[in-house]
């Protein structure tokens, strides 16, 4: 996830209409400098006599800051002045002072009587004057039903209006409202807390149980203490460990309802958005819907979040806007070959635009053009491109008719038969499977590959197992050779791995196990793509045999480590022995050289003579020396 980014021109043109549904108003006036003892009287005069609402606010802040420490008549005087200043400033167009009056009437403080009707009127006036906090207050009144009937739709309208104005609370209030609405739709089970905890534990990882524990903690039900922090932990476990969509959505909404939107790069902001991202990827519509709000510039500000939210809504509840805008956004994504949360941007673009073409006969030419290109899991297909254009042309799409004629002229037209790309993906999957299993391999494989490319999980798994069991990746020519195709089509082993990996990223346990085994035998230790990570994912997803495989890997790794250590120790011992032998040889060599030099010196001095040396007194001793030494030093005594 990334935080705020500079929009490319393509993104700006794609996303510029996203805020059209929400009326954007001017930001509330920035905070004024407070009056001082020397200026407060002048500010009061400017407020009362000239209706200067800035002067009203400055003087109001001056007295509000001193009210808590004032007593008796002084406090009463401050309150009286504050009432006049707020009334005058609000009437003169100061939205913040209107909000202050509304808050005072709501709680019956600061010299105002408690009056919920007046409070709502002043908050609405503040909202109309462009004060985001006032809009948020109106939304809260409708959410809680304080003086008016409860109305979640009105609350949402005002919260989003506040959010768009930069109101400090509007976005957070909306996240909390969506959270509460979502929780109302989740029924409680009759299981005991002990049972739920057992199912949510690491040995069970039942996502639904984790969500229910979070709900109980949030509301303080089942005799559990009310604890939003603990609810966040349970929902987070349901999301990250049990891969349960509701847990991701609930955690994301709770985090973002308590997060300052002014810093999109903060860890909490990123954490909340990532949880919503995961919930949307797992198919939870409320997560996708809130992402469209969260990604706006006036909220948490992330363009990819908007596109992903619209993409998720397109697949779950198609609309022209969601499908076309997300499809074009991912087609023009700045890093087209970079996997975006488990799927390539091009995959998402194709799925969204295909949905738009099927449902609304829009963007069909874009879809057909995509069928003509080599993609990740498949080769280009003129048959499928022409099929799309034929269907769209029959529905009255003039651009599709013209493009069909061009494609027929460029490619020679349809060769063989095809399964109509405009059929529902599940129906195409069943027809492709029937073709492959009944011998119509070329047509079935072509359709199945495109379904796999577009993210159809069953097609990815079926195709991977079919290739494992002998399905050829492409039709051989007359000489029995495979044509020159992209590696993902002609390299069977790599394609099988990529198909399983795509399914594993969506939480399919068996696929995760396949990936783990492949990585282990490739001895892949690199970072998040290591076999240790892959085995861990298979364990979290509860893949059959994952725990046993992990134990075997640990034992095998230990055996390898022990063998390496033994080899190192043996080499060390050998090095010591070699060094000792080398030391003895060195000493002997040095000694031999010394003896040789002595012999050479003696020879040079006339050879060696031996005799008795007579010392002082009667002492004598036998010795040998060179003739030159004897003549020089022992001449009369040898």
DADARA-V719590 format. One record per helix or strand of 2 or more residues. SS is the DSSP state (helix for helix, strand for strand). FROM is the first residue (numbers start at 1). TO is the last residue. If there is no record, write none. Layout:
SS/FROM/TO  SS/FROM/TO
//
This chain:
helix/9/15  helix/18/21  helix/40/50  helix/53/67  helix/72/91  helix/95/107  helix/116/128  helix/132/144  helix/152/164  helix/170/184  helix/193/200  helix/207/219  helix/228/240  helix/245/257  helix/267/281  helix/285/294  helix/303/316  helix/320/331  strand/339/340  strand/343/344  helix/345/360  helix/364/371  helix/382/394  helix/398/411  helix/425/438  helix/441/453  helix/457/468  helix/487/490  helix/492/504  helix/509/521  helix/527/529  helix/531/540  helix/546/604  strand/608/614  strand/620/626  helix/627/633
//
